[in-house]
Structures are given as C-alpha cells and as structure tokens.
Amino acid sequence: MAREKKAGEKAAGRVRIRMIGSVIGCPEKQRATVRGLGLRRLHQVVEREDTPAVRGMVKKIPHLVQIVTDGRQGAE
C-alpha cells in the first residue's frame, strides 16, 4: 500500500515551481515551456519530479518561473 504523507513532510525527488511572470509578449517556444511544466496562471504552484529535464526547462525561463523553497502550500 502507498504510504500517506504527513502534514509538512517533504516529498523526496520533487520540486515545486511557481509562475512569477506573464507569457504575454514571450516567444512561442517559451510559452510552450511554461505549458510543458503544467503552469497556466500567475502565482500558480505545481509539483514536478526533480529530473534534469524539468530543471533544464526551468533554466530556460528563469524570468517566468522560480523554484519554491518555503513551506507554503499552493498558490495564494
């Protein structure tokens, strides 16, 4: 059976990404990268596997996304 995660427990091998910039006026390639990460709205936070592919996508658009390190849940 799958182990349930307790409140405040961090998922190993996962990274949380927040969209901090708008894609208005951005090249289509950058828009596709944002959508590929699963982001749609400003300040939305998604959790993805911490893989080199995901890290590379984040590095391509550092002006649009950031890695979330605080303990807050979801977007406010």
TAURZI-V144689 format. One record per pair of residues at least 6 apart in sequence whose C-alpha atoms are under 6 Angstrom apart, sorted by the first residue. I is the first residue (numbers start at 0). J is the second residue. If there is no record, write none. Layout:
# TAURZI-V144689
i=I j=J
i=I j=J
This chain:
# TAURZI-V144689
i=12 j=48
i=12 j=49
i=13 j=47
i=13 j=48
i=13 j=49
i=14 j=46
i=14 j=47
i=14 j=49
i=15 j=45
i=15 j=46
i=15 j=66
i=15 j=67
i=16 j=44
i=16 j=45
i=16 j=65
i=16 j=66
i=16 j=67
i=17 j=42
i=17 j=43
i=17 j=44
i=17 j=64
i=17 j=65
i=18 j=41
i=18 j=42
i=18 j=43
i=18 j=63
i=18 j=64
i=19 j=41
i=19 j=42
i=19 j=63
i=19 j=64
i=20 j=63
i=42 j=74
i=43 j=74
i=44 j=73
i=44 j=74
